[in-house]
Amino acid sequence: MKLLWKVLCTLLLLIQAVLGNWWNLAAVRQQSPHGNTSLDTVMPLHKDNCHRLEYLVERQKQLCLLSDKMIQVLQTGALQAVEECQHQFRHSRWNCSTSIAENSTDIFGGVLKFKSRESAFVHALSAAALAHTVARACSRGELNECSCDARVRKRTPRHWQWGGCSEDIRYGEMFSRDFIDSKEDKNTNEGLINLHNHEAGRRAVRGRMQRVCKCHGMSGSCSVRVCWRRLPQLRLVGDALITRYEGASHVKIVERKRGKNIRKLRPLHSDMKKPNKTDLVYLDDSPDYCEPNEELGILGTSGRTCNRTSAGLDGCRLLCCGRGYQTRVRDHEEKCNCRFVWCCKVHCEVCRYKKDHHVCN
């Protein structure tokens, strides 16, 4: 067991991330040829391990030690965040790959060293996923520090009543803010940008909380309607954040002296709108993701599968960066002509066909 833990620690230190290093808890162990992470085999962590995780700052270790299941909740949140990032960028030139460059200790290589749109998205998703995971763990009774949201019951709606277990997004936000933001310095450009994007991610969860109701009464009369608040699926949050990513605001840091220095985010150009608290913001242009860059851990798009008929990001023209593509014919098999046989089986034939497969040069 000691040897196993030493191997895990070595692995975690090798894949240190820039997001307050919280992503390390995903404990990635397998990678596909194109950098997408396989999260099927992940080693569970335990409360006693919190002090040994050197990439956590002291405050993060304290929060990790709150309860026996806290570190498992943190690990689950990290895994879900990586999976959602890779889903949202699956058709993009940068596909949220987690291949590590030889000279880098970051899980995303050196990509997030740029305060780019991609960095803004990853930071926002990180904060959102942690708030989401903690709030859900609260409602399931997995954490001692929280449970259902009792505050909503103090309201008195007219045609229905609060009941059930409302998921406490306020506690999830508070924990996410305390844990992830604790490693950021708002007096630095990077810290100010990251803090803004963290908050935008948390607001993306809060703004999509759903009210769910259930009817009670004789013969389905719905004389009493009981409602509670439920978290949105993380996929909905990811969809919202990818839209914010596409419209992210290019900003600069402006310092004003009014008794003390006040640092604000302002649009890079005066004709651009001022970003609000739900917008993603970035300082740097994105690096070139078309060609491999070992220093930054960028894999390039050579060998990626593209869609010849698509005019979108997954289309061969955009994804292959003008280098062209190759068409390969592959044999495929699938079940077909299925029929029900009494009783109780389904018999299918196996149909074989050829399908074109397009790969970037």
C-alpha positions in Angstrom: 0.0 0.0 0.0 2.9 2.4 0.8 4.4 1.7 -2.5 1.1 2.3 -4.3 0.7 5.6 -2.5 4.3 6.7 -3.4 3.5 5.9 -7.1 0.3 8.0 -6.9 2.1 10.9 -5.3 4.8 10.9 -8.0 2.1 10.9 -10.6 0.2 13.7 -9.1 3.3 15.8 -8.7 4.1 15.2 -12.4 0.7 16.6 -13.5 0.4 19.6 -11.3 -2.2 22.0 -12.7 -2.4 25.8 -12.6 -6.0 26.0 -11.3 -4.9 26.1 -7.6 -3.7 22.6 -8.5 -7.2 21.3 -7.7 -7.2 19.4 -11.1 -4.5 17.1 -9.8 -7.2 15.3 -7.8 -8.5 13.9 -11.1 -5.4 11.6 -10.8 -5.3 11.0 -14.5 -3.6 7.7 -15.3 -4.4 6.9 -19.0 -4.2 9.0 -22.2 -5.4 8.4 -25.7 -3.0 8.9 -28.7 -4.5 12.4 -29.3 -4.2 13.6 -25.7 -7.8 13.1 -24.5 -7.8 11.7 -21.1 -9.3 8.3 -20.1 -10.9 8.7 -16.7 -12.0 5.1 -16.4 -9.3 4.1 -13.9 -8.9 6.6 -11.1 -7.4 5.8 -7.7 -9.7 6.9 -4.8 -8.1 9.2 -2.2 -8.8 9.3 1.5 -8.9 11.9 4.2 -5.5 11.0 5.6 -4.0 11.9 2.3 -4.9 15.6 2.5 -1.7 16.6 4.3 0.4 14.7 1.8 -0.9 16.6 -1.2 1.9 19.1 -1.5 0.2 21.0 -4.4 -2.6 22.2 -2.0 -2.1 25.3 0.0 -2.7 25.3 3.8 -6.3 26.5 3.5 -7.1 23.9 0.9 -5.7 21.2 3.1 -7.9 22.4 6.0 -11.0 22.3 3.8 -10.0 18.9 2.5 -9.9 17.6 6.2 -13.4 18.8 7.0 -14.9 15.3 6.7 -14.1 11.8 5.7 -15.8 12.2 2.3 -14.6 15.7 1.4 -11.5 14.5 -0.5 -13.7 12.1 -2.5 -16.1 14.9 -3.4 -13.2 17.1 -4.5 -11.8 14.3 -6.6 -15.3 13.7 -8.2 -15.6 17.4 -9.0 -12.2 17.4 -10.7 -13.0 14.3 -12.8 -16.3 15.8 -13.9 -14.7 19.1 -14.8 -12.1 17.4 -17.0 -14.7 15.3 -18.7 -16.9 18.3 -19.4 -14.0 20.3 -20.7 -13.1 17.6 -23.1 -16.7 17.2 -24.3 -17.1 20.9 -25.0 -13.8 21.2 -26.9 -14.1 17.8 -28.7 -14.4 19.5 -32.1 -12.0 22.3 -31.5 -8.3 22.6 -32.5 -7.5 22.5 -28.8 -9.5 19.6 -27.4 -8.8 20.1 -23.7 -6.0 17.5 -24.1 -4.1 16.5 -21.0 -0.9 15.3 -22.5 2.0 16.6 -20.5 4.9 18.3 -22.2 8.4 17.0 -21.4 9.5 20.2 -19.6 6.1 21.1 -18.1 4.5 20.2 -14.8 1.0 21.4 -15.8 -1.7 19.0 -16.6 -2.6 21.0 -19.7 1.0 21.5 -20.7 1.8 25.2 -21.0 -1.5 26.2 -22.6 -3.0 27.8 -19.5 0.1 29.9 -19.0 -1.6 32.2 -21.5 -4.5 34.1 -20.0 -6.5 33.2 -23.1 -10.1 32.3 -23.9 -9.2 28.6 -23.2 -7.7 29.5 -19.8 -10.8 31.6 -19.0 -13.1 28.7 -19.8 -11.1 26.2 -17.8 -11.0 28.4 -14.7 -14.7 29.1 -14.9 -15.6 25.5 -15.3 -13.3 24.5 -12.4 -15.2 26.8 -10.0 -18.6 25.8 -11.4 -17.9 22.0 -11.1 -16.7 22.3 -7.5 -19.7 24.3 -6.5 -22.0 21.9 -8.3 -20.4 18.8 -6.8 -20.3 20.1 -3.2 -24.0 21.2 -3.4 -25.0 17.8 -4.7 -23.0 16.0 -2.0 -24.8 18.1 0.6 -28.2 17.1 -0.5 -27.2 13.4 -0.5 -26.0 13.6 3.1 -22.4 12.8 2.1 -21.0 15.8 4.0 -21.5 16.7 7.7 -21.1 20.5 7.3 -24.3 20.9 5.1 -27.5 19.3 4.1 -30.6 20.6 2.2 -31.2 24.3 1.7 -33.5 25.4 4.6 -33.6 29.0 3.6 -36.1 28.5 0.8 -38.6 27.2 3.2 -38.8 30.6 4.9 -40.5 32.0 1.8 -44.3 31.6 1.6 -45.5 31.2 -2.1 -49.3 31.4 -2.7 -50.2 28.4 -4.9 -47.7 25.9 -3.7 -45.4 25.1 -0.8 -41.7 24.3 -0.3 -40.8 20.7 0.5 -38.4 18.0 -0.4 -34.7 18.6 -0.4 -33.6 21.8 -2.1 -29.9 21.5 -3.2 -27.9 24.2 -1.4 -26.0 26.0 -4.2 -25.2 28.8 -1.7 -23.0 26.5 0.3 -21.5 25.0 -2.8 -20.6 28.5 -4.0 -19.1 29.4 -0.6 -17.0 26.3 -0.5 -15.8 26.8 -4.1 -14.9 30.4 -3.4 -13.0 29.4 -0.2 -11.2 26.5 -1.8 -10.3 27.6 -5.3 -9.9 31.3 -4.8 -7.6 30.8 -1.8 -4.6 30.4 -4.1 -5.2 33.6 -6.2 -3.7 37.0 -5.5 -6.0 39.7 -6.7 -3.0 42.2 -6.8 -1.6 40.3 -9.8 -3.0 40.5 -13.3 -3.4 36.7 -13.4 -5.1 36.5 -10.0 -7.6 39.3 -10.9 -8.5 37.6 -14.2 -8.8 34.1 -12.6 -11.0 35.4 -9.7 -13.4 37.1 -12.2 -13.7 33.9 -14.3 -14.2 31.7 -11.2 -17.1 33.9 -10.2 -18.6 33.7 -13.7 -18.5 29.9 -13.5 -20.3 29.8 -10.2 -23.0 32.2 -11.4 -23.5 29.9 -14.4 -24.6 27.2 -12.0 -26.7 29.5 -9.7 -28.5 31.1 -12.7 -29.7 27.7 -13.9 -31.1 26.3 -10.7 -34.5 24.7 -11.4 -37.7 24.6 -9.4 -39.2 21.1 -9.5 -42.7 20.4 -8.2 -44.8 17.3 -7.4 -48.5 17.1 -7.0 -50.3 15.6 -4.0 -54.0 15.1 -3.5 -56.9 12.7 -3.8 -57.1 11.0 -7.3 -54.3 13.2 -8.6 -56.3 16.4 -7.9 -53.0 18.3 -7.2 -54.7 20.1 -4.3 -51.2 20.5 -2.8 -48.1 21.2 -4.9 -44.8 20.7 -3.2 -41.7 22.2 -4.8 -37.9 22.2 -4.3 -34.8 23.6 -6.0 -32.6 21.3 -8.0 -29.2 21.7 -9.6 -28.9 21.8 -13.4 -27.0 19.1 -15.1 -23.3 20.0 -15.4 -23.7 19.6 -19.1 -26.1 22.6 -19.2 -23.5 24.7 -17.3 -20.8 23.6 -19.7 -23.0 24.6 -22.6 -23.6 28.0 -21.1 -19.9 28.5 -20.4 -18.9 27.5 -24.0 -21.2 30.2 -25.2 -19.5 32.7 -22.9 -16.2 31.4 -24.2 -17.1 32.2 -27.7 -18.1 35.8 -26.7 -15.3 36.3 -24.1 -14.1 39.9 -23.5 -10.5 40.9 -24.3 -9.6 43.1 -21.4 -6.7 45.1 -19.9 -5.9 46.0 -16.3 -6.5 49.6 -15.3 -5.1 51.0 -12.1 -6.7 54.0 -10.4 -5.4 55.7 -7.3 -8.2 56.9 -4.9 -6.5 56.8 -1.5 -5.4 53.3 -2.4 -4.8 51.5 -5.7 -7.9 50.1 -7.3 -7.4 47.6 -10.1 -10.2 47.2 -12.6 -10.8 45.1 -15.8 -11.6 47.3 -18.8 -12.2 46.4 -22.5 -9.0 46.4 -24.5 -10.7 48.8 -27.0 -13.0 51.6 -26.1 -15.7 50.5 -28.5 -16.1 47.2 -26.8 -18.7 46.7 -24.1 -17.7 46.5 -20.4 -17.8 42.8 -19.3 -20.3 42.0 -16.6 -19.9 39.4 -13.8 -21.1 36.5 -15.9 -18.8 37.2 -18.9 -15.5 35.4 -19.3 -12.5 37.6 -19.7 -9.0 37.1 -21.1 -5.7 39.1 -21.4 -3.8 37.1 -24.1 -4.5 35.9 -27.6 -4.7 32.1 -27.9 -1.5 30.3 -29.1 -1.5 28.4 -32.4 -3.1 25.0 -31.8 -2.6 23.8 -35.4 1.0 22.6 -35.1 2.6 20.6 -32.3 4.5 22.6 -29.7 6.3 20.4 -27.1 7.2 23.4 -24.9 3.5 24.3 -24.5 2.2 20.7 -24.6 0.2 21.4 -27.7 -0.4 18.2 -29.8 -1.5 19.9 -33.0 -4.4 18.6 -35.2 -2.6 16.1 -37.4 -4.3 12.8 -37.2 -7.6 14.2 -35.8 -10.8 13.0 -37.3 -12.7 15.7 -39.2 -16.1 16.0 -40.8 -15.8 16.7 -44.5 -19.4 18.1 -44.9 -19.3 20.4 -41.8 -18.6 24.1 -42.1 -18.1 24.3 -38.3 -15.1 23.8 -36.1 -15.1 20.0 -36.7 -15.0 20.5 -40.4 -11.9 19.4 -42.3 -11.2 22.9 -43.6 -11.0 24.5 -40.1 -9.8 21.6 -38.0 -7.0 20.6 -40.4 -5.8 24.3 -40.6 -5.6 24.2 -44.4 -3.2 21.2 -44.6 -5.8 19.0 -46.2 -7.0 15.6 -45.1 -6.9 11.9 -46.1 -9.9 9.8 -46.7 -9.7 6.2 -45.4 -12.3 3.5 -46.0 -13.1 1.4 -42.9 -15.2 -1.6 -42.5 -18.1 -1.3 -40.0 -20.4 -3.8 -38.4 -23.7 -3.2 -36.7 -26.9 -5.1 -35.7 -29.7 -4.8 -38.2 -33.1 -6.4 -39.3 -33.9 -7.2 -35.7 -37.1 -9.1 -34.9 -38.8 -10.2 -31.8 -39.1 -14.0 -31.3 -41.8 -15.3 -28.9 -40.9 -15.5 -26.1 -38.7 -13.6 -25.2 -35.7 -12.9 -27.5 -34.6 -10.5 -30.1 -32.8 -11.9 -33.1 -30.7 -9.6 -35.2 -28.5 -9.9 -38.3 -25.1 -8.4 -38.6 -24.8 -5.9 -41.4 -21.4 -5.0 -42.7 -20.7 -1.8 -44.7 -17.8 0.5 -45.6 -17.6 4.0 -44.3 -15.3 6.9 -45.2 -13.1 8.2 -42.4 -11.4 11.6 -42.8 -8.2 12.4 -41.0 -6.2 15.6 -41.0 -2.8 15.7 -42.6 
